[in-house]
Amino acid sequence: MNFVTFIGSEFISSIGNGAYRVALNWTLVTRYGTVRALAIVQFLSLLFGAIVQMRSGALIDRYDGRRVLVVTNLVLAGIAGLLAFDVMMRPSAFSTGFALVFVVLIGAVIATVEPAFFSVVMRVRGKPDIDTANSWILGSYALSGIIGPVIGGVLIARHGFWLGFAADAVSFLGAAGLMALVGLNPPVFDDNAVKTDEHAPWRWTWRTATVRRIFTVEAFGNLVVTTFLIGIPFIAKDTDRAGGAIGLGIFYAAFYGGVFVSSALIPRVAQKLPRGVVAYVIPYAVVLGMLVTFYGHTWIFLLGGIFLAGFGLPGIDILTRAAILETVPEGLLGRITAVGSVVTTVSQLLAMVVVMMVNAFHSVWVIFAVAWLTVSTSLLFTRKTLPSGSAAF
């Protein structure tokens, strides 16, 4: 029951995040119409998030991760609620600068959620095996990614941007309530958990081949995926191909629909093939889906390509996350998870910087995609991808 409640908390907040994503991106696209504006806002949000993540790992290892998540969700509910109120009062003339402050605050606070959430996974009573647990979590996240954007698109089309932000605030309140009900196995406090200096997690990561290789391929993957997701609102804005906030919501739903279907299949595949082989082959399918999306000219190509791109991601996320959870000592779990979050965020920031400088996403995506496939191929043909232990990377 604890595990179901635990996943339910993330599920509810992710539905709100889907509505928020559509509201924010559609606001930026319709107001400014350039990929640079979209990239700048997302860059600032992630930048402050990366700063928070650098310190969040030690906080999570030292204190009850459940309490960290409850407090974080309550703070996020307040920030999103204030943003919704401001946009509701001034639907067509709300201050862009004022709204940007709220967006940056949400990005900074929410950066604590990921390392806290995945470090708590190992401590929840009644959990299934690691691959299945991660599959359930990612499947829940994907299902909310289908529902949230569609709800957001409908709300925005009928009632305006403010309701998309309000839905996010309500979802955070619900997530905080569910997380408060979750029970944990170990003691909620561990005053002896943090005894190393702040640089130790980074040194441990670099010296551990499995974790280093995983973070490397994920860093390249985030360069590609971030550039792809920046382009989706502009595809939706093109009236010849889709158009409208509801169309944008459907595109996001197709992406997470692929994630949802794949998350149910990956644990079975992982039992038959080496994890490293699966994780390093999947990028070919992801890139193919993105290629079809960018250069297809019909709804079948658009939705099929987006679905395929989402379908490939769990093959990397579930397997690599399981390998990390099995490799990292529990006393370092929060900090190493935070290291992975920082690596991910920095990769996303780099992608946005390049997009801002070029003011285009197609050419940037091609360069990053080629680099990702090159790295994955080089790692695929090494002995570490063969079963030599539970991690096998």
N, C-alpha and C positions, 0 to 999 in steps of 0.2 A: 504493500500500500504506500509506503514512503516513496518508493521509486516512481510510482504512477503520479503521486502528488508533486514530486520533484519535477518530473517532465511537464506536468500540467502547468506549473508556474512559468516555465520557459515558453510553453505553447501559447499561453494567453498574452504574454508580453510581446511575443513575436508577431501575433496577429496585429497588434497595435503598431508595431514597427513597420509592418507591410503597408498599412494605411498611411503612416507618416512618410514613408519613402516615396509613395506616389504623390502625396500632397506637396512635399518639398521639391521633388524633381520637376513636377509639372508646373509649379509656381515659377521656378527658375527658367525653365524652357520657354514658357509663354511670355514671361516678362523681358527676358534678355535674348533668347534665341541663339546663343553661341555656346559651343562646347567649353570655351574658356571659363565662362561664368559658372557653369556647373562644376567644373573641376576645381575652381578656386574655393567655392563654398565647402565642398567635400574635403579638400586639402586642409583647410583650417580646422574643420571638425576632427579629422584624424590626427592632425599635428598635436593638438592638446591632449587627445586620447593617448597618443604614444608616450607623452610625458608622464601621464598618470600611470600607465601600465608599467613603466620602469620601476615604480615604487609599490605597485599594488601586490606583487608577488609575496613580499615579506609580510605585508599586512594580512594576507590570506593565510599564510602558513602559521602566523602567530595567533590569530583569532578565529572564531567560529565562522566558517565560510557562509553558513546559512544566515547569520546575523548581518554579515557584510552585504549579502544579496537583498535582504529585507530592507535595510537602510537605503541601499542604492536605488531600489525600485521606488521607494517613497519619494526620494529626492527627484528622480526622473519624472514621477507623476506631477510633482509641483511645477517643475520647469516646463513640461509639455502643456500643462494646464494654463500657465501664464501666456505661453505663446499662442495657444488657441484663443484665449480671451482677447489678446491684442488684435489678432487677425479678424475675429468676429466683429469687434467694434469698428474696425477700419478695413472692410473687405477688399477694397480696391486701392486704398492709399496707405496701407500700413507701412511703417518705417522699415526699409530693407536693412538698415544698420542695426536697428533694435532686434529684428527677427534673427539677424546673424549672430547676435550675442547669445540668444537662446539656443540656436542650432549648435554653436560651438560648445556651450555648457552641456548639452545633451550628449554630444560626442565625447567630451572629456569624462563625464560621469559613467557613461555606458561602457567605457573602456575597461572598467573594473569587473564588469559582469562576466565576460568570457573566461578569464583565468579563475575567477571564483567558482563559476558554474562547473567547469570541468575538473577542478581539484576536488570538489565536493562529490563528484560522481563515485569516486572510490570509497566514500565513507557512508553512503546511503545504505540502510539495511535492505536486505532482500533483493540486491541487484543481481541480474543475470551475468553471464560471462561478458568479458570486455567488448568483444566484437559485437555481440548482440545488443549490449547496453548502448554502445555508441551508435549502432544502427537505429535503435528506438529513438534516441535523442535527435539524430539527424533527420529521421523520418518525421518526427513531430515538428521539427523546425521547418522542414520542407512543406508539410501539410499547412502549417500556419502561413508559409510563404505563398501558398496558392490562395488561401482564403483572404488573408489580409489585403493584398493589393487589389483584388476584385472589389472587396468592400470599400476600400479607399477610393477607387475609381468611381464607384457608384455614388458614394457620399459627396465627393467633390463635384461631380457632374450635376447633382441635384440640389446641393445645399451650400457649396463653396468650400474653399480650402480649409477654413477653420475647423470643420468637422473631422477632417482627416487627422489634424493635430489633437483634437479632443479625444478621439478614439484611442490614440496612443497614450494619453494621460490616464484614461480609465483602465486600459490594459495593464499599466504599471501598478496601479492600485490592486487589481486582482492578483497579479503575480506576487506582490508583497504578502498578501493574505495567505496564499497557498504555501509560499516558502516558509512562513511562520509556523505552519503545521508540520513541516518535515522534521523527522527525528534523525539523529546521527548516531553512528556506532561509537566512535572514540570520544574521549573527553572533549568538551567544546573549547577548552583552553589548553595550550601547550606552551608554557613559558620558556621551555628549553628548545623549542623548535628552531629558533633563529639564533645561531651561534656563529655563523660564518659572516665574513664581510660582504658588502653589497655586490662585489664583482665576482664572487665565487660561482654563482649560477652560470654566468657567462663562460667562465673558464671550464666549468664542468661540461657545459654543452659542447664547447670546442673540442675537448679531449675525448668525448664519447662519440665514436664513429657513427653509430646508428642514428642518434639524435641530430648530429651535425648534417648528415646526408638528408634526413627528412626535412629539416628546416630549409636546406638549400633548394630542394625541388619545390617545396611549398612557396618559397620566396619568388621563384620564377613563375610559378602558377598564378600567384596573386597579381603579378605584373600583367599577365594576359587577361585574367578574369576581370580585373578592375577596369582596364581599357574597354573591354567588351561591354560591361554594364554601364559605363558612361555613355556609350553609343546608343543604348536601347531607347532612352527618351526621345532622341532625335529621329530614330526610325519611326516611333509612334507619332511624332509630330508631322511627319511627311504624310500629307493627306492622300497621296496616291497609293500608299502602301497600308496605312492603318488609320491613325488619327484619333485624337481625343484622349482624355484621361482614362476612360474605360478601356481603350485599346492598350494603353500603357499598363494598366492593371492586369489585363489578359496576358501580355507578354511576360510580366514578372511571374504570373501564375503558371505559365507554360514552363518557365525555367525551373521553378521549384517543384512542378509536377514531375519533371525528369529526376530531380533529386529524390523525391518521395518514392518513386517506383524503384530506383536503383538501390536505395537504402534497405529495401526489403530483400534484395537479391544478394548483396555483397557478402553478408555473413556466410551464406551457403557456398559462394565461390571461394571465399577465404579458406574453407575447409578442404578444398580440392587442389588449389594452386598456391605456390609460394606468395606471400604477401607482397614482397618486393617486386616480383614479376608483374602482378596485377596493377600495383600502384604506378609503375613506370611505363606500362603499356597504355593505360587509360588516357593520358594526355593526347594521344593521337585521335581518339574519339571526341574529346572535348574541343580540340582545335577544329576538327572537321565540322562539328555542329556550329561553331562560331562562324566559320567560313561560309557555310550555307546561309546563315542568318544575314550576314553582311551583304552578300552578293546575290541572294535569291530575290525574285521579283513577284512572288505570289504568297498568299497567306499560308499555303502548305509548306513552302520553303521556310518562311519566317518562323512559324510555330514549330515545325519539325526541327529546324536547326537549333532554336532556343531550347527545346525539350532535350535534344541530344547533348547539348553543352551541359545542361543541368544533370542529365543522367550520368555523365562521366565523373562528376565531382566526388560523390560518396566513395568511389573506388580509391580515391586518394585520402580523403578526410578520415573515413572510418578506420582504415587500415593503419595509417600513420599515427593517428591519435592513440589507437590501441597499443602500438609498439612503444610509444612514448610513455604511456601509463605503466607498461610492464617494465620499462627500463629505468625510470626515474625513482630514486628512493623517496618514500612518503614524506620525509622531512623537507625535501626540496621540491615537492610536487607543485605547490602554488607558484614558487619562483621560476621553475623551468617552464611551466605553462605560461607565465607572464613573459618570459623570454620569447617563447613562440609567438605570443600575441604581438610583441614589439616587432619581431621580424616580419610578421604579416602586415602590420600597420605601416612600417617603413617602406615595404614593397609597394603598398598601395599609394603612399605619398609620392614615391618616385614616379609611378605611372602617371599620377595626376600632374606632377611638375612637367613631365615631358609633353603630355597632352596640352597643357597650358602654353608651353613654349611654341609648339607646332600649330596649335589651334585646330587640330584635326585628330581623329582617332583611328581611321582606317590604316594609315601608313605606320603609325606607332604600334598598333596591334600586330601587324605583320612581322615587324622586327622582334617584338617580344615573343611571339608565337614560335618563330624559328629558333630563338635562343632556348626556349623552354623544351622544345622537342629535342634539341641537341643535347641538353643536360640530361634529360630523361633517358635518351638512348645510351649515353656514355655510362650512366649508372646501371642501366639494365644489363649490360654485358660485363658484370663483375660478379665475383663469387659471393659477395655479400647478399645478393638477391636470392640465393638458394637457401633452403631450410637448414640453418645451423643453430637454431634456437627459436624461441617464440617470436622474437621481433623479425628476424630474417629480412633485413634491409641492408 
